């Protein structure tokens, strides 16, 4: 544990100025930063506290719900409009971490959290994400919880966020301090040869808000998360579905990809198709399209297909009644 | 580097100089001699260090002390009033909701946080809901059944 200095940012501008100093890192809720620091993975010279910046509002507009990057997960999950109109988002949040963590963790921090791969989090393993060029212990190691989609020879770590999976299904976009606006699907990077680079965020750049398109009319959505224990656990497999008025369906999966994984092949199979007992399994069978499973995580192919089938049945067939 | 801050802990005001890297848990233990809040995993996974910060339950091991300036902290030492146990503490005793007792301060602080939150839509809490919402607190003695019963008695 390398000591760091602490500065509280008085404004967003102040935060960006401080973050440009050498060895600086932002801290908000701290629920991922502190474990990373205690494990020697994060070792900043200075932390810049942004937790009190006024970026925690949830603004409900006509077309968009804007969620401030510093909104706490618990507050987003219990926001009445979000509960009512975006159940996929509230449910993904309530399936995340524990109540204590959700009270402290922020939306922006959740999107920036590092993988739970135990070769990355542990000490003394080869890990290209932690020490570029050192190798990947998971490829030939215990890889039951690792990704089957978007992997490379350098990294197979699964992306841990439930929130991000819901946001991909919702077609959300991120507003950054540089005034850039990035669709969430483009925010996360595939590992390729540089698994240490996880997002398009530039050094010292800050997520300011998440804009979620506001659903219209009779749209519906749901999140289904499978894990190794009933609660307080990361997903083995999860899936999010958002169906809008015109039956356009967006699907995303968690626990299976090196980034939150949009299920485009399933979406294409469902577009314009009659929704019945035959279509759903056919579409769900495409969920693992392009998967490269390994010895330990081969079971995720069928589990993902079954998860998507179950989710689609819950969302679409219930809708028919 | 140290950071000066003001904390209210169990109703008492403290002006403290804390190391920039110290967690709230470390400050409670080492600067305020409040050892009722327990260190379990120190990684936010067990809930033994749960305290209320401005009425909300959080893991003190995941809270940077420097960030808590101006906060009101409630720890297990501040729960009993005038020597009388809080009804939730009495319920833990009555239901034998512990064995070794190490997780108990965190269980009680977490349950106090839960009771303040109420049901997801303000409804009464049922057993399944209590189990789900106490999932941030582990009990390696396995006293869960009695912990849930104690909380439901007060809910």
Interface residues (C-beta under 8 A of the other chain):
Chain A: X1 X3 X4 X5 X6 X8 X27 X29 X30 X31 X34 X35 X37 X38 X47 X49 X51 X74 X78 X83 X94 X97 X98 X99 X100 X101 X103 X104 X230 X231 X232
Chain B: X1 X3 X19 X20 X21 X23 X42 X43 X44 X47 X50 X56 X57 X58 X59 X61 X62 X63 X64 X66 X67 X69 X110 X113 X114 X117 X120 X121 X131 X132 X133 X135 X136 X137
